[in-house]
Amino acid sequence: MRGRDFYDVLGVERSASPQEVRAAYRRLLRELHPDRGGHGTAAERERLGEIMEAYAVLGREDRRAAYDAALERAESVLWARELRRSSEWLAPRPAARTDREDDLLWFLLRWFP
């Protein structure tokens, strides 16, 4: 389940209480469980696995704290990367030297040290 936010999987906010996380988990289980109304298709089984994985992390305080910290680090890295990309047009990098410029530089350094 790489790439999906566990909060989005359960449909709760990041500031949700443990009771809200548990209620969302139980509601989704009831909807998708084959005995309660789900059809048991492969897609529903995969979704059920995602929900269970999300609750395994968000349902425990220690795991949730570690997940939130990792999520904040990832968001800050992405934000810094985006900021760097958006500011490149402000201060463009110098173009790489051509072979001709390298040859000229070599010539000047060789004959005029």
Residue frames as qw, qx, qy, qz and C-alpha x, y, z in Angstrom:
[[0.000, 0.885, 0.465, 0.000, 0.00, 0.00, 0.00],
 [0.481, -0.240, 0.051, 0.842, 2.81, 2.39, -0.71],
 [0.119, 0.210, 0.329, 0.913, 1.99, 5.97, -1.50],
 [0.366, -0.640, -0.489, -0.467, -1.40, 6.24, 0.22],
 [0.103, -0.405, 0.465, -0.781, -1.94, 8.25, 3.35],
 [0.217, -0.222, -0.926, 0.213, -3.39, 6.11, 6.16],
 [0.171, 0.358, 0.427, -0.813, -5.62, 8.99, 7.22],
 [0.453, 0.268, -0.357, -0.772, -7.13, 9.09, 3.74],
 [0.338, -0.009, -0.925, -0.170, -7.65, 5.33, 3.77],
 [0.143, -0.381, -0.822, 0.399, -9.71, 5.57, 6.94],
 [0.036, -0.677, -0.459, -0.574, -11.34, 8.85, 5.93],
 [0.473, -0.784, -0.310, 0.255, -10.36, 10.78, 9.06],
 [0.141, 0.939, -0.185, 0.254, -8.49, 14.02, 9.72],
 [0.578, 0.327, -0.564, 0.491, -4.97, 14.01, 11.12],
 [0.146, -0.360, 0.479, -0.788, -6.29, 15.57, 14.30],
 [0.757, -0.272, -0.398, -0.441, -8.82, 12.75, 14.82],
 [0.506, -0.519, 0.564, -0.395, -9.03, 11.22, 18.26],
 [0.034, -0.208, 0.976, 0.046, -8.35, 7.52, 18.81],
 [0.444, 0.347, 0.718, -0.409, -12.09, 6.99, 19.21],
 [0.532, 0.662, -0.045, -0.527, -12.78, 8.60, 15.82],
 [0.218, 0.499, -0.792, -0.275, -10.11, 6.43, 14.17],
 [0.205, 0.005, 0.965, -0.161, -11.60, 3.31, 15.71],
 [0.513, 0.501, 0.476, -0.509, -15.15, 4.29, 14.69],
 [0.472, 0.648, -0.347, -0.487, -14.04, 4.92, 11.09],
 [0.062, 0.347, -0.929, -0.113, -12.23, 1.58, 11.02],
 [0.330, 0.193, 0.876, -0.293, -15.26, -0.32, 12.28],
 [0.530, 0.597, 0.193, -0.569, -17.59, 1.46, 9.88],
 [0.399, 0.591, -0.576, -0.399, -15.41, 0.58, 6.90],
 [0.084, -0.176, 0.980, -0.038, -15.07, -3.02, 8.06],
 [0.474, 0.367, 0.670, -0.438, -18.85, -3.33, 8.26],
 [0.526, 0.652, -0.088, -0.540, -19.25, -1.94, 4.75],
 [0.421, 0.583, -0.645, -0.259, -16.66, -4.20, 3.13],
 [0.355, -0.242, 0.885, -0.179, -16.89, -7.42, 5.09],
 [0.289, 0.018, -0.807, -0.515, -18.25, -10.22, 2.87],
 [0.177, -0.370, -0.894, 0.179, -20.66, -11.42, 5.57],
 [0.016, -0.582, -0.452, 0.676, -22.12, -7.95, 6.13],
 [0.411, 0.811, 0.235, -0.345, -22.70, -6.60, 2.65],
 [0.022, 0.666, -0.584, -0.463, -19.46, -6.71, 0.70],
 [0.873, 0.361, -0.119, -0.307, -19.28, -8.92, -2.34],
 [0.802, -0.368, 0.430, 0.192, -15.86, -10.40, -1.60],
 [0.710, 0.688, -0.032, 0.145, -14.28, -9.29, -4.87],
 [0.770, 0.050, -0.127, 0.624, -10.51, -9.03, -5.20],
 [0.143, 0.577, -0.028, 0.804, -10.69, -5.23, -5.12],
 [0.577, -0.687, -0.060, -0.437, -12.73, -5.30, -1.91],
 [0.905, -0.313, -0.135, 0.255, -10.30, -7.74, -0.29],
 [0.575, 0.279, -0.100, 0.762, -7.40, -5.46, -1.23],
 [0.165, -0.662, -0.015, -0.731, -9.23, -2.43, 0.16],
 [0.792, -0.571, -0.142, -0.159, -9.98, -4.37, 3.34],
 [0.835, -0.075, -0.150, 0.524, -6.26, -5.14, 3.67],
 [0.273, 0.489, -0.055, 0.826, -5.43, -1.45, 3.26],
 [0.469, -0.690, -0.077, -0.546, -7.93, -0.52, 5.96],
 [0.887, -0.428, -0.143, 0.100, -6.53, -3.10, 8.35],
 [0.695, 0.144, -0.120, 0.694, -2.97, -1.93, 7.69],
 [0.015, 0.614, -0.007, 0.789, -3.95, 1.69, 8.26],
 [0.653, -0.658, -0.073, -0.367, -5.66, 0.85, 11.53],
 [0.893, -0.180, -0.211, 0.353, -2.68, -1.24, 12.67],
 [0.465, 0.240, -0.138, 0.841, -0.61, 1.95, 12.50],
 [0.158, -0.487, -0.016, -0.859, -3.12, 4.62, 13.53],
 [0.722, -0.509, -0.372, -0.284, -4.79, 2.51, 16.21],
 [0.770, -0.386, -0.253, 0.440, -1.72, 2.52, 18.47],
 [0.134, -0.980, -0.007, 0.146, -0.36, 5.73, 19.94],
 [0.506, -0.568, 0.460, 0.458, 3.33, 4.88, 19.54],
 [0.527, 0.220, 0.652, 0.499, 2.98, 3.78, 15.92],
 [0.211, 0.878, 0.406, 0.140, 0.80, 6.77, 15.11],
 [0.255, -0.906, 0.139, 0.309, 3.37, 9.19, 16.56],
 [0.509, -0.310, 0.599, 0.536, 6.16, 7.59, 14.51],
 [0.430, 0.513, 0.646, 0.367, 3.96, 7.67, 11.38],
 [0.055, 0.968, 0.241, -0.050, 3.11, 11.35, 11.90],
 [0.362, -0.748, 0.340, 0.441, 6.79, 12.23, 12.34],
 [0.503, -0.021, 0.687, 0.525, 7.72, 10.36, 9.16],
 [0.312, 0.736, 0.564, 0.207, 4.87, 12.02, 7.30],
 [0.092, -0.968, -0.026, 0.233, 6.03, 15.48, 8.40],
 [0.440, -0.508, 0.523, 0.524, 9.61, 14.73, 7.31],
 [0.469, 0.286, 0.710, 0.441, 8.43, 13.53, 3.91],
 [0.183, 0.890, 0.413, 0.067, 6.25, 16.60, 3.43],
 [0.221, -0.886, 0.165, 0.373, 9.09, 18.94, 4.36],
 [0.477, -0.234, 0.641, 0.554, 11.41, 17.24, 1.87],
 [0.368, 0.551, 0.664, 0.347, 8.79, 17.49, -0.87],
 [0.004, 0.963, 0.234, -0.135, 8.13, 21.13, 0.02],
 [0.341, -0.707, 0.364, 0.501, 11.85, 21.96, -0.13],
 [0.477, 0.061, 0.709, 0.517, 12.19, 20.17, -3.46],
 [0.254, 0.764, 0.558, 0.202, 9.24, 22.08, -4.89],
 [0.152, -0.942, -0.019, 0.299, 10.60, 25.37, -3.56],
 [0.439, -0.438, 0.531, 0.577, 13.95, 24.66, -5.20],
 [0.407, 0.352, 0.709, 0.456, 12.25, 23.91, -8.53],
 [0.114, 0.890, 0.436, 0.062, 10.09, 27.02, -8.38],
 [0.232, -0.897, 0.114, 0.359, 13.02, 29.29, -7.55],
 [0.665, -0.053, 0.484, 0.567, 15.22, 28.06, -10.41],
 [0.364, 0.719, 0.401, 0.435, 13.64, 30.55, -12.76],
 [0.225, -0.972, -0.035, 0.066, 14.67, 33.36, -10.40],
 [0.195, -0.777, 0.566, 0.192, 18.35, 32.47, -10.42],
 [0.930, 0.335, -0.111, -0.101, 19.08, 30.17, -13.33],
 [0.776, -0.403, 0.351, 0.335, 22.12, 27.98, -13.05],
 [0.113, 0.710, -0.489, -0.494, 25.04, 28.86, -15.29],
 [0.894, 0.378, -0.123, -0.207, 25.18, 26.80, -18.43],
 [0.853, -0.277, 0.327, 0.298, 27.78, 24.07, -18.60],
 [0.031, -0.710, 0.470, 0.523, 30.96, 24.95, -20.41],
 [0.860, 0.477, -0.047, -0.176, 31.33, 23.70, -23.92],
 [0.898, -0.044, 0.161, 0.406, 34.29, 21.71, -25.20],
 [0.464, 0.669, 0.040, 0.579, 35.52, 24.77, -27.02],
 [0.294, -0.868, 0.155, -0.369, 35.57, 26.78, -23.79],
 [0.866, -0.439, 0.209, 0.117, 37.43, 23.93, -22.07],
 [0.798, 0.293, 0.124, 0.512, 40.02, 23.89, -24.87],
 [0.172, 0.812, -0.044, 0.555, 40.49, 27.66, -24.61],
 [0.579, -0.768, 0.180, -0.207, 40.84, 27.46, -20.86],
 [0.922, -0.176, 0.181, 0.295, 43.39, 24.68, -21.16],
 [0.618, 0.537, 0.064, 0.570, 45.35, 26.71, -23.74],
 [0.078, -0.867, 0.103, -0.481, 45.39, 29.84, -21.60],
 [0.723, -0.647, 0.227, -0.083, 46.46, 27.98, -18.46],
 [0.916, 0.039, 0.155, 0.368, 49.15, 26.11, -20.34],
 [0.559, 0.477, 0.073, 0.674, 50.75, 29.12, -22.00],
 [0.035, -0.623, 0.150, -0.767, 49.99, 31.83, -19.49],
 [0.602, -0.347, -0.681, 0.230, 50.28, 30.30, -16.04]]
